[in-house]
Amino acid sequence: METQKITIELPSEILSLVAARKKDIPSRILEYLILELYRIGEISSGKAAQCLSMERSEFIRFASRLGIPFINMDRDELTEDVEHARRVSEEAGK
């Protein structure tokens, strides 16, 4: 994957919250960026995993531990999917 180097300015007090060691700051900021892009639906879990050099299943567990769900459905969407699955199952059983 091709990369580009950028420079950003952040308040010093924010940097100390990002990572305890200065050398870890770029990788932590990349993690935060990728997690947010995944959370808002801009990239897939597969792309996010690739960007962070992880297996997809590892990324899904990582994001889940941070409160970012793999399946992001509201109650109505979930109910609709369950009902659809039941109908398909019933039709297949006929």
Contact map, one row per residue, 1 for C-alpha under 8 A:
1110000000000000000000000000000000000000000000000000000000000000000000000000000000000000000000
1111000000000000000000000000000000000000000000000000000000000000000000000000000000000000000000
1111100000000000000000000000000000000000000000000000000000000000000000000000000000000000000000
0111110000000000000000000000000000000000000000000000000000000000000000000000000000000000000000
0011111000000000000000000000000000000000000000000000000000000000000000000000000000000000000000
0001111100000000000000000000000000000000000000000000000000000000000000000000000000000000000000
0000111110000000000000000000000000000000000000000000000000000000000000000000000000000000000000
0000011111000000000000000000000000000000000000000000000000000000000000000000000000000000000000
0000001111100000000000000000000000000000000000000000000000000000000000000000000000000000000000
0000000111110110000000000000000000000000000000000000000000000000000000000000000000000000000000
0000000011111110000000000000000000000000000000000000000000000000000000000000000000000000000000
0000000001111111000000000000000000000000000000000000000000000000000000000000000000000000000000
0000000000111111100000000000000000000000000000000000000000000000000000000000000000000000000000
0000000001111111110000000000000000000000000000000000000000000000000000000000000000000000000000
0000000001111111111000001000000000000000000000000000000000000000000000000000000000000000000000
0000000000011111111100000000000000000000000000000000000000000000000000000000000000000000000000
0000000000001111111100000000000000000000000000000000000000000000000000000000000000000000000000
0000000000000111111100001001100000000000000000000000000000000000000000000000000000000000000000
0000000000000011111111011001000000000000000000000000000000000000000000000000000000000000000000
0000000000000001111111010000000000000000000000000000000000000000000000000000000000000000000000
0000000000000000001111111000000000000000000000000000000000000000000000000000000000000000000000
0000000000000000001111111000000000000000000000000000000000000000000000000000000000000000000000
0000000000000000000011111100000000000000000000000000000000000000000000000000000000000000000000
0000000000000000001111111111000000000000000000000000000000000000000000000000000000000000000000
0000000000000010011011111111100000000000000000000000000000000000000000000000000000000000000000
0000000000000000000000111111110000000000000000000000000000000000000000000000000000000000000000
0000000000000000000000011111111000000000000000000000000000000000000000000000000000000000000000
0000000000000000011000011111111100000000000000000000000000000000000000000000000000000000000000
0000000000000000010000001111111110000000000000000000000000000000000000000000000000000000000000
0000000000000000000000000111111111000000000000000001000000000000000000000000000000000000000000
0000000000000000000000000011111111100000000000000001000000000000000000000000000000000000000000
0000000000000000000000000001111111110000000000000000000000000000000000000000000000000000000000
0000000000000000000000000000111111111000000000000000000000000000000000000000000000000000000000
0000000000000000000000000000011111111100000000010011000000000000000000000000000000000000000000
0000000000000000000000000000001111111110000000010000000000000010000000000000000000000000000000
0000000000000000000000000000000111111111000000000000000000000000000000000000000000000000000000
0000000000000000000000000000000011111111111000000000000000000000000000000000000000000000000000
0000000000000000000000000000000001111111111110010000000000000000000000000000000000000000000000
0000000000000000000000000000000000111111110000000000000000000000000100000000000000000000000000
0000000000000000000000000000000000011111110000000000000000000000000000000000000000000000000000
0000000000000000000000000000000000001111111100000000000000000000000000000000000000000000000000
0000000000000000000000000000000000001111111100000000000000000000000000000000000000000000000000
0000000000000000000000000000000000001100111110110000000000000000000000000000000000000000000000
0000000000000000000000000000000000000100111111110000000000000000000000000000000000000000000000
0000000000000000000000000000000000000100001111111000000100110000000000000000000000000000000000
0000000000000000000000000000000000000000000111111100000100000000000000000000000000000000000000
0000000000000000000000000000000000000000001111111110000000000000000000000000000000000000000000
0000000000000000000000000000000001100100001111111111000100100000000000000000000000000000000000
0000000000000000000000000000000000000000000011111111111101100000000000000000000000000000000000
0000000000000000000000000000000000000000000001111111111100000000000000000000000000000000000000
0000000000000000000000000000000001000000000000111111110000000000000000000000000000000000000000
0000000000000000000000000000011001000000000000011111110000000000000000000000000000000000000000
0000000000000000000000000000000000000000000000001111111000000000000000000000000000000000000000
0000000000000000000000000000000000000000000000001111111101100000000000000000000000000000000000
0000000000000000000000000000000000000000000000001100111111100000000000000000000000000000000000
0000000000000000000000000000000000000000000011011100011111110000000000000000000000000000000000
0000000000000000000000000000000000000000000000000000001111111000000000000000000000000000000000
0000000000000000000000000000000000000000000000001000011111111100000000000000000000000000000000
0000000000000000000000000000000000000000000010011000011111111110000000000000000000000000000000
0000000000000000000000000000000000000000000010000000000111111111000001000000000000000000000000
0000000000000000000000000000000000000000000000000000000011111111100000000000000000000000000000
0000000000000000000000000000000000000000000000000000000001111111110000000000000000000000000000
0000000000000000000000000000000000100000000000000000000000111111111111000000000000000000000000
0000000000000000000000000000000000000000000000000000000000011111111111000000000000000000000000
0000000000000000000000000000000000000000000000000000000000001111111100000000000000000000000000
0000000000000000000000000000000000000000000000000000000000000111111100000000000000000000000000
0000000000000000000000000000000000000000000000000000000000000011111110000000000000000000000000
0000000000000000000000000000000000000010000000000000000000000011111111000000000000000000000000
0000000000000000000000000000000000000000000000000000000000000011001111110000000000000000000000
0000000000000000000000000000000000000000000000000000000000010011000111110000000000000000000000
0000000000000000000000000000000000000000000000000000000000000000000011111000000000000000000000
0000000000000000000000000000000000000000000000000000000000000000000011111100000000000000000000
0000000000000000000000000000000000000000000000000000000000000000000000111111110000000000000000
0000000000000000000000000000000000000000000000000000000000000000000000011111110000000000000000
0000000000000000000000000000000000000000000000000000000000000000000000001111111000000000000000
0000000000000000000000000000000000000000000000000000000000000000000000001111111100000000000000
0000000000000000000000000000000000000000000000000000000000000000000000001111111110000000000000
0000000000000000000000000000000000000000000000000000000000000000000000001111111111000000000000
0000000000000000000000000000000000000000000000000000000000000000000000000011111111100000000000
0000000000000000000000000000000000000000000000000000000000000000000000000001111111110000000000
0000000000000000000000000000000000000000000000000000000000000000000000000000111111111000000000
0000000000000000000000000000000000000000000000000000000000000000000000000000011111111100000000
0000000000000000000000000000000000000000000000000000000000000000000000000000001111111110000000
0000000000000000000000000000000000000000000000000000000000000000000000000000000111111111000000
0000000000000000000000000000000000000000000000000000000000000000000000000000000011111111100000
0000000000000000000000000000000000000000000000000000000000000000000000000000000001111111110000
0000000000000000000000000000000000000000000000000000000000000000000000000000000000111111111000
0000000000000000000000000000000000000000000000000000000000000000000000000000000000011111111100
0000000000000000000000000000000000000000000000000000000000000000000000000000000000001111111110
0000000000000000000000000000000000000000000000000000000000000000000000000000000000000111111111
0000000000000000000000000000000000000000000000000000000000000000000000000000000000000011111111
0000000000000000000000000000000000000000000000000000000000000000000000000000000000000001111111
0000000000000000000000000000000000000000000000000000000000000000000000000000000000000000111111
0000000000000000000000000000000000000000000000000000000000000000000000000000000000000000011111
